[in-house]
């Protein structure tokens, strides 16, 4: 999906992408440091599972639960999104308390990325 917004919005998006990769890189280095030489198996699936769930949750929150819009933002089709929501047991019909908790989590993560 190509950005249609102004140049400054596009710049912020590009800057955020770099920061996400920096965080992932640092966490992987930390993970290996704590393995103390033990063999690692299944790291790809572990990383994807750790990243994909909050990604789906935050995008759904920022799309007000609209799965079609969320799928467009993610660059996947709606059927794939629905499958991933089921795999991660993400309920799109959150209660008020869960919605507030998710909102606080997404907003705090976004604030820390934009620093």
N, C-alpha and C positions, 0 to 999 in steps of 0.2 A: 504494500500500500504506500503510495507516494504521499508525502506531506503537502497539503494544500495551504497551510498557514504561512504567515509572514516569515521572513528570514530569521528574526530573533527567536521565534518559537522553534524553528527547525534547528537553530544553534543549540538551544537548551536540550532538545531531544538528542542531538548528537553527543553533547557533553554528558548527558545521563547515561547513554549507552557505554561510553568509555568508563564511567565510574562503576557501572554494574560489572563489567569485566574485571576491573581492578579489585572489586570486593570478592568476586568469585576466585580470582587468582590468589589473593591473600588467604582466603579460607581453605583453598586446596593446599597451599604451602603449610598452613597450620595443621591441617589434617595429616599430611605426610610426616610432619615433625612429631606429632603425637603417636604415630604408628611405631616408632622406635625400631624400624627395620623389619617389622612384620609384613608379610605379604598381603597385598590388597587385591580383592576380587570384587567385580561388579560395581566399580566406581562410577561408570557412565550412568547406569540406572539409578544409583544413589543420588548423583548430582541432578539429573533430570527430575527425579521425584521431589527433591528439595526445592527446586526452582519453579517447577511447573505449577504446583498447587497455589503458592502465593501469587504467582503471575495471573492465573485464572481468577482467583478471588478478587484481586485488585482491579483487574480490567472489568469484571462483572460489576463491581461496586461503582466504578467510574462511568459505567454505561447504564447505571440505574437498573441493573438486572436484565437489560434488553440483550438477549442472546444473539440476535442478528447483528446488532451494532458491535457487540463484543467480538464476534467472529470476524467482522470486517477489521476491527482494530488489530486483532491478532494475526490477520492474514490467513485465516483458515476458514473452511466452510462450516456452516452451522451444525451439520451432522457430526463433524469431527469434534467440535466444541462440546456438543451434548455427550458424546462418548467419553471425552476427557473428564467432564464434570461427573459422570457416573463412576469412572475409574477412581477418581479422587474423593468420591462421596461428598461432593460439594452440592449443597442444597441451594437452589436459586431463590427459594422462598424463605428467606431468613426472618426470624422474629426481630422485634425492635432491639433487644439487648445484643443479639448476635450481629445485627447490622451496625450498631454503634461500635462494638468491639472491632469489627473488620474495618470500619471507617477510620478509627483511631490508628490501627496498625498500618493501613495503607498510607495515610497522611503522614505519619511519623517517618515511615521509610522514604517517602518522597522528599520530605524536608531534609533528611540526612543526605540523600543523593544530590540535592541541589545546593549543598553548601560549598 
